[in-house]
Each structure stands twice: as structure tokens, then as C-alpha cells.
Amino acid sequence: MDYPEKTCSIERLVTHEKLVQATLAGRKTQQRRNGVYGYPNETFELDGKTFVITDLYQQKLGDMTDADAQAEGYQSLEMYRDLILKMHGGMQWNDEASAWVHCFQAQA
């Protein structure tokens, strides 16, 4: 698949401390971003542990499910949406807006 150019460095994919901890614990396996931060098979490190991007695709926010929010490290889609809106003041949730979904796992 042809992906667009990166909009940010892969090292910036997971930066919030709570999300770093959720990733290290295996509770977070996805990160949605407005742009591309990493491509499939690319790796990044968190606290000395290596993770590999396993998939990259676009998804409309309105197509997200509770399972997607849980893969993001949240208990429910409602909690995920509330936190995203709190973090990005002035942003409104638009079901038609899309985000790049970066799927990843710890490298063996």
C-alpha cells in the first residue's frame, strides 16, 4: 500500500506517561493520530522495550468501537472521546473525521 509522507517522527507516537505505561503493560496496542508517525515494520522504543508497527490504516472516528478504545488503552469509547476532547480544547468530535490508526506490538 502507498502511504503518505510522515507528518511526525515515530518517537512521538506514544508520549503521554499514562499511555506509555499502558503500552508497556500490553493494554495499549493502537494509537490514532491525524497524520502518519510510523510505517508497518518500523520500530520504536519505550523505556528500553522495542515495539513494531504491525498495521497502519485510516478510520473514521464514527466507526470506532469500544474495542478500538480499549486497544487505545481506555475502558470505553465514551472515556476515550471525553479525554480526547479535554486534551484538544476547542475540538469537536466529528464522526466523519478520520485518523491514522497505528497498530503495534512488543517485539519478541
Biopython code that builds the backbone (N, CA, C, O; Angstrom):
import numpy as np
from Bio.PDB.StructureBuilder import StructureBuilder

atoms = [
    (1, "MET", "N", (0.846, -1.193, 0.000)),
    (1, "MET", "CA", (0.000, 0.000, 0.000)),
    (1, "MET", "C", (0.887, 1.251, 0.000)),
    (1, "MET", "O", (1.954, 1.274, 0.614)),
    (2, "ASP", "N", (0.432, 2.259, -0.683)),
    (2, "ASP", "CA", (1.126, 3.544, -0.695)),
    (2, "ASP", "C", (0.642, 4.394, 0.465)),
    (2, "ASP", "O", (-0.547, 4.692, 0.574)),
    (3, "TYR", "N", (1.559, 4.777, 1.321)),
    (3, "TYR", "CA", (1.229, 5.624, 2.464)),
    (3, "TYR", "C", (1.723, 7.036, 2.188)),
    (3, "TYR", "O", (2.682, 7.222, 1.439)),
    (4, "PRO", "N", (1.082, 8.026, 2.783)),
    (4, "PRO", "CA", (1.586, 9.391, 2.634)),
    (4, "PRO", "C", (2.887, 9.569, 3.422)),
    (4, "PRO", "O", (3.266, 8.727, 4.237)),
    (5, "GLU", "N", (3.546, 10.675, 3.157)),
    (5, "GLU", "CA", (4.754, 11.010, 3.903)),
    (5, "GLU", "C", (4.430, 11.157, 5.380)),
    (5, "GLU", "O", (3.321, 11.545, 5.748)),
    (6, "LYS", "N", (5.402, 10.845, 6.218)),
    (6, "LYS", "CA", (5.211, 11.019, 7.658)),
    (6, "LYS", "C", (4.989, 12.496, 7.989)),
    (6, "LYS", "O", (5.562, 13.390, 7.364)),
    (7, "THR", "N", (4.144, 12.717, 8.986)),
    (7, "THR", "CA", (3.908, 14.076, 9.466)),
    (7, "THR", "C", (4.656, 14.339, 10.763)),
    (7, "THR", "O", (4.755, 15.482, 11.210)),
    (8, "CYS", "N", (5.182, 13.277, 11.367)),
    (8, "CYS", "CA", (5.896, 13.411, 12.629)),
    (8, "CYS", "C", (6.792, 12.186, 12.810)),
    (8, "CYS", "O", (6.601, 11.168, 12.144)),
    (9, "SER", "N", (7.746, 12.286, 13.693)),
    (9, "SER", "CA", (8.666, 11.196, 13.973)),
    (9, "SER", "C", (7.978, 10.092, 14.781)),
    (9, "SER", "O", (7.125, 10.369, 15.625)),
    (10, "ILE", "N", (8.353, 8.851, 14.515)),
    (10, "ILE", "CA", (7.773, 7.710, 15.230)),
    (10, "ILE", "C", (8.011, 7.802, 16.736)),
    (10, "ILE", "O", (7.227, 7.261, 17.515)),
    (11, "GLU", "N", (9.067, 8.468, 17.149)),
    (11, "GLU", "CA", (9.347, 8.611, 18.583)),
    (11, "GLU", "C", (8.259, 9.426, 19.282)),
    (11, "GLU", "O", (8.166, 9.390, 20.509)),
    (12, "ARG", "N", (7.446, 10.149, 18.540)),
    (12, "ARG", "CA", (6.372, 10.968, 19.103)),
    (12, "ARG", "C", (5.023, 10.228, 19.096)),
    (12, "ARG", "O", (4.001, 10.808, 19.464)),
    (13, "LEU", "N", (5.014, 8.958, 18.683)),
    (13, "LEU", "CA", (3.762, 8.212, 18.560)),
    (13, "LEU", "C", (3.061, 8.036, 19.910)),
    (13, "LEU", "O", (1.875, 8.342, 20.032)),
    (14, "VAL", "N", (3.772, 7.553, 20.912)),
    (14, "VAL", "CA", (3.210, 7.344, 22.251)),
    (14, "VAL", "C", (4.104, 8.117, 23.227)),
    (14, "VAL", "O", (5.243, 7.725, 23.481)),
    (15, "THR", "N", (3.572, 9.226, 23.772)),
    (15, "THR", "CA", (4.407, 10.074, 24.618)),
    (15, "THR", "C", (3.831, 10.345, 26.006)),
    (15, "THR", "O", (4.587, 10.549, 26.955)),
    (16, "HIS", "N", (2.516, 10.350, 26.137)),
    (16, "HIS", "CA", (1.892, 10.637, 27.432)),
    (16, "HIS", "C", (2.237, 9.513, 28.406)),
    (16, "HIS", "O", (2.086, 8.338, 28.070)),
    (17, "GLU", "N", (2.693, 9.856, 29.591)),
    (17, "GLU", "CA", (3.209, 8.858, 30.534)),
    (17, "GLU", "C", (2.213, 7.736, 30.834)),
    (17, "GLU", "O", (2.605, 6.570, 30.889)),
    (18, "LYS", "N", (0.946, 8.061, 31.028)),
    (18, "LYS", "CA", (-0.054, 7.012, 31.311)),
    (18, "LYS", "C", (-0.190, 6.056, 30.126)),
    (18, "LYS", "O", (-0.390, 4.855, 30.307)),
    (19, "LEU", "N", (-0.080, 6.602, 28.915)),
    (19, "LEU", "CA", (-0.204, 5.765, 27.720)),
    (19, "LEU", "C", (1.061, 4.939, 27.495)),
    (19, "LEU", "O", (0.990, 3.811, 27.009)),
    (20, "VAL", "N", (2.207, 5.497, 27.846)),
    (20, "VAL", "CA", (3.457, 4.736, 27.788)),
    (20, "VAL", "C", (3.346, 3.536, 28.732)),
    (20, "VAL", "O", (3.693, 2.416, 28.357)),
    (21, "GLN", "N", (2.869, 3.768, 29.940)),
    (21, "GLN", "CA", (2.728, 2.679, 30.910)),
    (21, "GLN", "C", (1.727, 1.631, 30.429)),
    (21, "GLN", "O", (1.953, 0.433, 30.599)),
    (22, "ALA", "N", (0.615, 2.079, 29.827)),
    (22, "ALA", "CA", (-0.386, 1.139, 29.292)),
    (22, "ALA", "C", (0.212, 0.318, 28.150)),
    (22, "ALA", "O", (-0.093, -0.867, 28.014)),
    (23, "THR", "N", (1.059, 0.939, 27.332)),
    (23, "THR", "CA", (1.714, 0.222, 26.232)),
    (23, "THR", "C", (2.685, -0.806, 26.786)),
    (23, "THR", "O", (2.693, -1.956, 26.345)),
    (24, "LEU", "N", (3.500, -0.403, 27.745)),
    (24, "LEU", "CA", (4.473, -1.323, 28.348)),
    (24, "LEU", "C", (3.776, -2.507, 29.008)),
    (24, "LEU", "O", (4.305, -3.619, 29.018)),
    (25, "ALA", "N", (2.578, -2.262, 29.565)),
    (25, "ALA", "CA", (1.821, -3.325, 30.235)),
    (25, "ALA", "C", (1.022, -4.192, 29.249)),
    (25, "ALA", "O", (0.425, -5.193, 29.645)),
    (26, "GLY", "N", (1.014, -3.802, 27.958)),
    (26, "GLY", "CA", (0.288, -4.578, 26.953)),
    (26, "GLY", "C", (-1.178, -4.229, 26.829)),
    (26, "GLY", "O", (-1.911, -4.899, 26.102)),
    (27, "ARG", "N", (-1.630, -3.178, 27.535)),
    (27, "ARG", "CA", (-3.042, -2.775, 27.472)),
    (27, "ARG", "C", (-3.319, -1.837, 26.301)),
    (27, "ARG", "O", (-4.473, -1.664, 25.908)),
    (28, "LYS", "N", (-2.286, -1.237, 25.749)),
    (28, "LYS", "CA", (-2.435, -0.311, 24.624)),
    (28, "LYS", "C", (-1.698, -0.876, 23.418)),
    (28, "LYS", "O", (-0.491, -1.110, 23.477)),
    (29, "THR", "N", (-2.424, -1.095, 22.327)),
    (29, "THR", "CA", (-1.827, -1.674, 21.116)),
    (29, "THR", "C", (-2.134, -0.844, 19.874)),
    (29, "THR", "O", (-1.797, -1.243, 18.759)),
    (30, "GLN", "N", (-2.769, 0.306, 20.064)),
    (30, "GLN", "CA", (-3.079, 1.195, 18.945)),
    (30, "GLN", "C", (-2.900, 2.642, 19.374)),
    (30, "GLN", "O", (-3.039, 2.989, 20.547)),
    (31, "GLN", "N", (-2.584, 3.482, 18.380)),
    (31, "GLN", "CA", (-2.520, 4.928, 18.611)),
    (31, "GLN", "C", (-3.066, 5.612, 17.368)),
    (31, "GLN", "O", (-2.583, 5.394, 16.257)),
    (32, "ARG", "N", (-4.084, 6.444, 17.573)),
    (32, "ARG", "CA", (-4.646, 7.223, 16.475)),
    (32, "ARG", "C", (-3.998, 8.594, 16.464)),
    (32, "ARG", "O", (-3.810, 9.228, 17.502)),
    (33, "ARG", "N", (-3.662, 9.032, 15.264)),
    (33, "ARG", "CA", (-3.059, 10.345, 15.056)),
    (33, "ARG", "C", (-3.649, 10.958, 13.790)),
    (33, "ARG", "O", (-4.160, 10.248, 12.924)),
    (34, "ASN", "N", (-3.573, 12.290, 13.693)),
    (34, "ASN", "CA", (-4.059, 12.978, 12.488)),
    (34, "ASN", "C", (-3.184, 12.699, 11.283)),
    (34, "ASN", "O", (-3.631, 12.841, 10.144)),
    (35, "GLY", "N", (-1.954, 12.306, 11.516)),
    (35, "GLY", "CA", (-1.028, 12.022, 10.424)),
    (35, "GLY", "C", (-0.304, 10.715, 10.658)),
    (35, "GLY", "O", (-0.564, 10.001, 11.627)),
    (36, "VAL", "N", (0.603, 10.419, 9.755)),
    (36, "VAL", "CA", (1.381, 9.184, 9.832)),
    (36, "VAL", "C", (2.662, 9.437, 10.627)),
    (36, "VAL", "O", (3.437, 10.342, 10.316)),
    (37, "TYR", "N", (2.866, 8.615, 11.660)),
    (37, "TYR", "CA", (4.063, 8.730, 12.512)),
    (37, "TYR", "C", (5.023, 7.567, 12.287)),
    (37, "TYR", "O", (6.211, 7.672, 12.591)),
    (38, "GLY", "N", (4.514, 6.467, 11.759)),
    (38, "GLY", "CA", (5.354, 5.296, 11.523)),
    (38, "GLY", "C", (4.687, 4.366, 10.531)),
    (38, "GLY", "O", (3.464, 4.349, 10.396)),
    (39, "TYR", "N", (5.513, 3.590, 9.836)),
    (39, "TYR", "CA", (5.026, 2.654, 8.820)),
    (39, "TYR", "C", (5.110, 1.215, 9.330)),
    (39, "TYR", "O", (5.879, 0.928, 10.248)),
    (40, "PRO", "N", (4.319, 0.301, 8.736)),
    (40, "PRO", "CA", (4.415, -1.111, 9.134)),
    (40, "PRO", "C", (5.865, -1.609, 9.084)),
    (40, "PRO", "O", (6.622, -1.292, 8.166)),
    (41, "ASN", "N", (6.217, -2.387, 10.087)),
    (41, "ASN", "CA", (7.543, -2.984, 10.297)),
    (41, "ASN", "C", (8.561, -1.999, 10.863)),
    (41, "ASN", "O", (9.697, -2.390, 11.134)),
    (42, "GLU", "N", (8.191, -0.749, 11.047)),
    (42, "GLU", "CA", (9.088, 0.215, 11.680)),
    (42, "GLU", "C", (8.988, 0.026, 13.196)),
    (42, "GLU", "O", (7.929, -0.328, 13.715)),
    (43, "THR", "N", (10.085, 0.261, 13.894)),
    (43, "THR", "CA", (10.108, 0.042, 15.340)),
    (43, "THR", "C", (10.321, 1.352, 16.098)),
    (43, "THR", "O", (10.843, 2.334, 15.571)),
    (44, "PHE", "N", (9.890, 1.317, 17.364)),
    (44, "PHE", "CA", (10.135, 2.424, 18.291)),
    (44, "PHE", "C", (10.380, 1.823, 19.669)),
    (44, "PHE", "O", (10.019, 0.675, 19.926)),
    (45, "GLU", "N", (10.993, 2.601, 20.547)),
    (45, "GLU", "CA", (11.307, 2.109, 21.887)),
    (45, "GLU", "C", (10.616, 2.935, 22.956)),
    (45, "GLU", "O", (10.472, 4.152, 22.837)),
    (46, "LEU", "N", (10.193, 2.244, 24.002)),
    (46, "LEU", "CA", (9.648, 2.883, 25.199)),
    (46, "LEU", "C", (10.336, 2.234, 26.388)),
    (46, "LEU", "O", (10.223, 1.025, 26.585)),
    (47, "ASP", "N", (11.034, 3.009, 27.165)),
    (47, "ASP", "CA", (11.736, 2.500, 28.349)),
    (47, "ASP", "C", (12.561, 1.250, 28.052)),
    (47, "ASP", "O", (12.561, 0.301, 28.836)),
    (48, "GLY", "N", (13.261, 1.253, 26.921)),
    (48, "GLY", "CA", (14.136, 0.145, 26.575)),
    (48, "GLY", "C", (13.456, -1.052, 25.948)),
    (48, "GLY", "O", (14.128, -2.023, 25.601)),
    (49, "LYS", "N", (12.136, -1.014, 25.790)),
    (49, "LYS", "CA", (11.392, -2.113, 25.175)),
    (49, "LYS", "C", (11.048, -1.710, 23.743)),
    (49, "LYS", "O", (10.598, -0.590, 23.503)),
    (50, "THR", "N", (11.257, -2.618, 22.797)),
    (50, "THR", "CA", (11.028, -2.327, 21.383)),
    (50, "THR", "C", (9.634, -2.780, 20.950)),
    (50, "THR", "O", (9.181, -3.873, 21.287)),
    (51, "PHE", "N", (8.977, -1.913, 20.201)),
    (51, "PHE", "CA", (7.654, -2.184, 19.643)),
    (51, "PHE", "C", (7.736, -2.049, 18.135)),
    (51, "PHE", "O", (8.521, -1.253, 17.620)),
    (52, "VAL", "N", (6.926, -2.824, 17.425)),
    (52, "VAL", "CA", (6.920, -2.792, 15.970)),
    (52, "VAL", "C", (5.508, -2.428, 15.482)),
    (52, "VAL", "O", (4.510, -2.925, 16.005)),
    (53, "ILE", "N", (5.449, -1.565, 14.485)),
    (53, "ILE", "CA", (4.169, -1.217, 13.864)),
    (53, "ILE", "C", (3.740, -2.425, 13.031)),
    (53, "ILE", "O", (4.481, -2.874, 12.156)),
    (54, "THR", "N", (2.542, -2.952, 13.306)),
    (54, "THR", "CA", (2.056, -4.132, 12.596)),
    (54, "THR", "C", (1.043, -3.786, 11.513)),
    (54, "THR", "O", (0.832, -4.570, 10.588)),
    (55, "ASP", "N", (0.410, -2.606, 11.623)),
    (55, "ASP", "CA", (-0.587, -2.203, 10.630)),
    (55, "ASP", "C", (-0.765, -0.696, 10.704)),
    (55, "ASP", "O", (-0.521, -0.078, 11.741)),
    (56, "LEU", "N", (-1.188, -0.120, 9.607)),
    (56, "LEU", "CA", (-1.451, 1.315, 9.523)),
    (56, "LEU", "C", (-2.607, 1.510, 8.556)),
    (56, "LEU", "O", (-2.538, 1.089, 7.402)),
    (57, "TYR", "N", (-3.670, 2.151, 9.032)),
    (57, "TYR", "CA", (-4.830, 2.394, 8.171)),
    (57, "TYR", "C", (-5.600, 3.601, 8.684)),
    (57, "TYR", "O", (-5.416, 4.038, 9.820)),
    (58, "GLN", "N", (-6.470, 4.133, 7.822)),
    (58, "GLN", "CA", (-7.321, 5.250, 8.228)),
    (58, "GLN", "C", (-8.669, 4.729, 8.682)),
    (58, "GLN", "O", (-9.183, 3.743, 8.154)),
    (59, "GLN", "N", (-9.243, 5.419, 9.683)),
    (59, "GLN", "CA", (-10.548, 5.046, 10.211)),
    (59, "GLN", "C", (-11.309, 6.321, 10.567)),
    (59, "GLN", "O", (-10.744, 7.256, 11.134)),
    (60, "LYS", "N", (-12.594, 6.344, 10.228)),
    (60, "LYS", "CA", (-13.438, 7.467, 10.637)),
    (60, "LYS", "C", (-13.705, 7.352, 12.131)),
    (60, "LYS", "O", (-13.903, 6.255, 12.652)),
    (61, "LEU", "N", (-13.710, 8.488, 12.812)),
    (61, "LEU", "CA", (-13.969, 8.464, 14.255)),
    (61, "LEU", "C", (-15.321, 7.819, 14.558)),
    (61, "LEU", "O", (-15.465, 7.131, 15.569)),
    (62, "GLY", "N", (-16.300, 8.032, 13.700)),
    (62, "GLY", "CA", (-17.626, 7.452, 13.901)),
    (62, "GLY", "C", (-17.665, 5.942, 13.767)),
    (62, "GLY", "O", (-18.637, 5.306, 14.174)),
    (63, "ASP", "N", (-16.610, 5.358, 13.197)),
    (63, "ASP", "CA", (-16.534, 3.895, 13.050)),
    (63, "ASP", "C", (-15.833, 3.224, 14.224)),
    (63, "ASP", "O", (-15.751, 1.997, 14.284)),
    (64, "MET", "N", (-15.324, 4.031, 15.163)),
    (64, "MET", "CA", (-14.658, 3.461, 16.333)),
    (64, "MET", "C", (-15.645, 2.715, 17.222)),
    (64, "MET", "O", (-16.814, 3.086, 17.324)),
    (65, "THR", "N", (-15.158, 1.663, 17.859)),
    (65, "THR", "CA", (-15.962, 0.858, 18.777)),
    (65, "THR", "C", (-15.322, 0.882, 20.163)),
    (65, "THR", "O", (-14.228, 1.417, 20.342)),
    (66, "ASP", "N", (-16.003, 0.307, 21.124)),
    (66, "ASP", "CA", (-15.411, 0.160, 22.459)),
    (66, "ASP", "C", (-14.116, -0.652, 22.376)),
    (66, "ASP", "O", (-13.159, -0.365, 23.096)),
    (67, "ALA", "N", (-14.079, -1.665, 21.500)),
    (67, "ALA", "CA", (-12.865, -2.490, 21.349)),
    (67, "ALA", "C", (-11.701, -1.635, 20.840)),
    (67, "ALA", "O", (-10.562, -1.821, 21.269)),
    (68, "ASP", "N", (-11.981, -0.704, 19.933)),
    (68, "ASP", "CA", (-10.932, 0.204, 19.457)),
    (68, "ASP", "C", (-10.431, 1.081, 20.596)),
    (68, "ASP", "O", (-9.224, 1.272, 20.749)),
    (69, "ALA", "N", (-11.340, 1.609, 21.389)),
    (69, "ALA", "CA", (-10.956, 2.461, 22.523)),
    (69, "ALA", "C", (-10.136, 1.660, 23.527)),
    (69, "ALA", "O", (-9.182, 2.183, 24.104)),
    (70, "GLN", "N", (-10.498, 0.397, 23.742)),
    (70, "GLN", "CA", (-9.735, -0.453, 24.662)),
    (70, "GLN", "C", (-8.333, -0.710, 24.120)),
    (70, "GLN", "O", (-7.376, -0.768, 24.892)),
    (71, "ALA", "N", (-8.196, -0.866, 22.789)),
    (71, "ALA", "CA", (-6.877, -1.039, 22.182)),
    (71, "ALA", "C", (-6.046, 0.244, 22.325)),
    (71, "ALA", "O", (-4.817, 0.207, 22.263)),
    (72, "GLU", "N", (-6.732, 1.375, 22.515)),
    (72, "GLU", "CA", (-6.063, 2.658, 22.759)),
    (72, "GLU", "C", (-5.671, 2.805, 24.228)),
    (72, "GLU", "O", (-4.951, 3.736, 24.590)),
    (73, "GLY", "N", (-6.143, 1.885, 25.075)),
    (73, "GLY", "CA", (-5.795, 1.925, 26.493)),
    (73, "GLY", "C", (-6.881, 2.508, 27.383)),
    (73, "GLY", "O", (-6.626, 2.830, 28.544)),
    (74, "TYR", "N", (-8.096, 2.647, 26.848)),
    (74, "TYR", "CA", (-9.213, 3.213, 27.617)),
    (74, "TYR", "C", (-10.284, 2.154, 27.820)),
    (74, "TYR", "O", (-10.364, 1.191, 27.057)),
    (75, "GLN", "N", (-11.116, 2.331, 28.859)),
    (75, "GLN", "CA", (-12.142, 1.329, 29.172)),
    (75, "GLN", "C", (-13.295, 1.331, 28.185)),
    (75, "GLN", "O", (-13.908, 0.290, 27.946)),
    (76, "SER", "N", (-13.600, 2.500, 27.604)),
    (76, "SER", "CA", (-14.747, 2.586, 26.700)),
    (76, "SER", "C", (-14.532, 3.707, 25.692)),
    (76, "SER", "O", (-13.668, 4.567, 25.867)),
    (77, "LEU", "N", (-15.329, 3.679, 24.643)),
    (77, "LEU", "CA", (-15.271, 4.735, 23.638)),
    (77, "LEU", "C", (-15.654, 6.079, 24.242)),
    (77, "LEU", "O", (-15.081, 7.106, 23.881)),
    (78, "GLU", "N", (-16.606, 6.081, 25.146)),
    (78, "GLU", "CA", (-17.023, 7.321, 25.800)),
    (78, "GLU", "C", (-15.856, 7.952, 26.582)),
    (78, "GLU", "O", (-15.643, 9.163, 26.514)),
    (79, "MET", "N", (-15.107, 7.125, 27.320)),
    (79, "MET", "CA", (-13.953, 7.636, 28.062)),
    (79, "MET", "C", (-12.886, 8.171, 27.115)),
    (79, "MET", "O", (-12.297, 9.222, 27.367)),
    (80, "TYR", "N", (-12.639, 7.450, 26.025)),
    (80, "TYR", "CA", (-11.651, 7.884, 25.030)),
    (80, "TYR", "C", (-12.063, 9.229, 24.434)),
    (80, "TYR", "O", (-11.258, 10.157, 24.370)),
    (81, "ARG", "N", (-13.304, 9.328, 24.004)),
    (81, "ARG", "CA", (-13.806, 10.558, 23.382)),
    (81, "ARG", "C", (-13.719, 11.730, 24.360)),
    (81, "ARG", "O", (-13.289, 12.821, 23.984)),
    (82, "ASP", "N", (-14.122, 11.510, 25.604)),
    (82, "ASP", "CA", (-14.074, 12.581, 26.610)),
    (82, "ASP", "C", (-12.646, 13.075, 26.824)),
    (82, "ASP", "O", (-12.415, 14.281, 26.911)),
    (83, "LEU", "N", (-11.692, 12.161, 26.908)),
    (83, "LEU", "CA", (-10.308, 12.560, 27.139)),
    (83, "LEU", "C", (-9.732, 13.289, 25.922)),
    (83, "LEU", "O", (-9.035, 14.292, 26.076)),
    (84, "ILE", "N", (-10.013, 12.800, 24.729)),
    (84, "ILE", "CA", (-9.523, 13.456, 23.509)),
    (84, "ILE", "C", (-10.039, 14.885, 23.442)),
    (84, "ILE", "O", (-9.284, 15.801, 23.116)),
    (85, "LEU", "N", (-11.315, 15.086, 23.747)),
    (85, "LEU", "CA", (-11.894, 16.430, 23.689)),
    (85, "LEU", "C", (-11.314, 17.329, 24.780)),
    (85, "LEU", "O", (-11.168, 18.536, 24.584)),
    (86, "LYS", "N", (-10.986, 16.740, 25.924)),
    (86, "LYS", "CA", (-10.372, 17.515, 27.016)),
    (86, "LYS", "C", (-8.934, 17.906, 26.652)),
    (86, "LYS", "O", (-8.499, 19.021, 26.940)),
    (87, "MET", "N", (-8.203, 16.987, 26.021)),
    (87, "MET", "CA", (-6.806, 17.235, 25.654)),
    (87, "MET", "C", (-6.678, 18.271, 24.537)),
    (87, "MET", "O", (-5.715, 19.036, 24.494)),
    (88, "HIS", "N", (-7.654, 18.285, 23.642)),
    (88, "HIS", "CA", (-7.616, 19.185, 22.481)),
    (88, "HIS", "C", (-8.733, 20.214, 22.622)),
    (88, "HIS", "O", (-9.772, 20.119, 21.968)),
    (89, "GLY", "N", (-8.501, 21.194, 23.485)),
    (89, "GLY", "CA", (-9.500, 22.224, 23.762)),
    (89, "GLY", "C", (-10.040, 22.864, 22.492)),
    (89, "GLY", "O", (-9.277, 23.217, 21.593)),
    (90, "GLY", "N", (-11.344, 23.010, 22.422)),
    (90, "GLY", "CA", (-11.985, 23.614, 21.265)),
    (90, "GLY", "C", (-12.318, 22.623, 20.165)),
    (90, "GLY", "O", (-13.064, 22.950, 19.243)),
    (91, "MET", "N", (-11.776, 21.418, 20.248)),
    (91, "MET", "CA", (-12.059, 20.393, 19.238)),
    (91, "MET", "C", (-13.464, 19.835, 19.464)),
    (91, "MET", "O", (-13.913, 19.687, 20.600)),
    (92, "GLN", "N", (-14.139, 19.534, 18.373)),
    (92, "GLN", "CA", (-15.424, 18.857, 18.450)),
    (92, "GLN", "C", (-15.275, 17.478, 17.826)),
    (92, "GLN", "O", (-14.538, 17.308, 16.855)),
    (93, "TRP", "N", (-15.968, 16.500, 18.376)),
    (93, "TRP", "CA", (-15.931, 15.142, 17.837)),
    (93, "TRP", "C", (-16.729, 15.132, 16.546)),
    (93, "TRP", "O", (-17.918, 15.452, 16.544)),
    (94, "ASN", "N", (-16.086, 14.769, 15.460)),
    (94, "ASN", "CA", (-16.735, 14.708, 14.159)),
    (94, "ASN", "C", (-16.669, 13.259, 13.672)),
    (94, "ASN", "O", (-15.592, 12.757, 13.353)),
    (95, "ASP", "N", (-17.816, 12.595, 13.617)),
    (95, "ASP", "CA", (-17.848, 11.191, 13.210)),
    (95, "ASP", "C", (-17.250, 10.960, 11.827)),
    (95, "ASP", "O", (-16.773, 9.863, 11.539)),
    (96, "GLU", "N", (-17.267, 11.976, 10.971)),
    (96, "GLU", "CA", (-16.745, 11.834, 9.609)),
    (96, "GLU", "C", (-15.237, 12.086, 9.521)),
    (96, "GLU", "O", (-14.607, 11.743, 8.521)),
    (97, "ALA", "N", (-14.665, 12.681, 10.557)),
    (97, "ALA", "CA", (-13.217, 12.926, 10.554)),
    (97, "ALA", "C", (-12.482, 11.590, 10.629)),
    (97, "ALA", "O", (-12.948, 10.648, 11.269)),
    (98, "SER", "N", (-11.343, 11.521, 9.976)),
    (98, "SER", "CA", (-10.597, 10.264, 10.027)),
    (98, "SER", "C", (-9.246, 10.470, 10.707)),
    (98, "SER", "O", (-8.710, 11.577, 10.760)),
    (99, "ALA", "N", (-8.731, 9.387, 11.210)),
    (99, "ALA", "CA", (-7.428, 9.383, 11.872)),
    (99, "ALA", "C", (-6.644, 8.189, 11.338)),
    (99, "ALA", "O", (-7.222, 7.203, 10.882)),
    (100, "TRP", "N", (-5.326, 8.295, 11.401)),
    (100, "TRP", "CA", (-4.465, 7.165, 11.059)),
    (100, "TRP", "C", (-4.324, 6.284, 12.294)),
    (100, "TRP", "O", (-3.938, 6.758, 13.363)),
    (101, "VAL", "N", (-4.636, 5.010, 12.142)),
    (101, "VAL", "CA", (-4.533, 4.040, 13.222)),
    (101, "VAL", "C", (-3.194, 3.309, 13.076)),
    (101, "VAL", "O", (-2.950, 2.607, 12.095)),
    (102, "HIS", "N", (-2.347, 3.494, 14.072)),
    (102, "HIS", "CA", (-1.059, 2.804, 14.129)),
    (102, "HIS", "C", (-1.229, 1.626, 15.086)),
    (102, "HIS", "O", (-1.397, 1.829, 16.288)),
    (103, "CYS", "N", (-1.189, 0.406, 14.574)),
    (103, "CYS", "CA", (-1.280, -0.801, 15.406)),
    (103, "CYS", "C", (0.146, -1.267, 15.677)),
    (103, "CYS", "O", (1.003, -1.216, 14.794)),
    (104, "PHE", "N", (0.393, -1.723, 16.907)),
    (104, "PHE", "CA", (1.748, -2.139, 17.250)),
    (104, "PHE", "C", (1.721, -3.225, 18.310)),
    (104, "PHE", "O", (0.704, -3.461, 18.964)),
    (105, "GLN", "N", (2.867, -3.880, 18.465)),
    (105, "GLN", "CA", (3.026, -4.899, 19.495)),
    (105, "GLN", "C", (4.484, -4.919, 19.923)),
    (105, "GLN", "O", (5.372, -4.453, 19.208)),
    (106, "ALA", "N", (4.705, -5.469, 21.102)),
    (106, "ALA", "CA", (6.077, -5.616, 21.591)),
    (106, "ALA", "C", (6.812, -6.589, 20.680)),
    (106, "ALA", "O", (6.267, -7.611, 20.262)),
    (107, "GLN", "N", (8.055, -6.250, 20.384)),
    (107, "GLN", "CA", (8.862, -7.122, 19.537)),
    (107, "GLN", "C", (9.447, -8.240, 20.394)),
    (107, "GLN", "O", (9.962, -8.001, 21.486)),
    (108, "ALA", "N", (9.359, -9.446, 19.883)),
    (108, "ALA", "CA", (9.852, -10.613, 20.640)),
    (108, "ALA", "C", (11.352, -10.598, 20.759)),
    (108, "ALA", "O", (11.932, -11.501, 21.362)),
]
sb = StructureBuilder()
sb.init_structure("model")
sb.init_model(0)
sb.init_chain("A")
sb.init_seg("    ")
for serial, (resi, resn, name, xyz) in enumerate(atoms, 1):
    if name == "N":
        sb.init_residue(resn, " ", resi, " ")
    sb.init_atom(name, np.array(xyz, "f"), 0.0, 1.0, " ", f" {name:<3s}", serial, name[0])
structure = sb.get_structure()
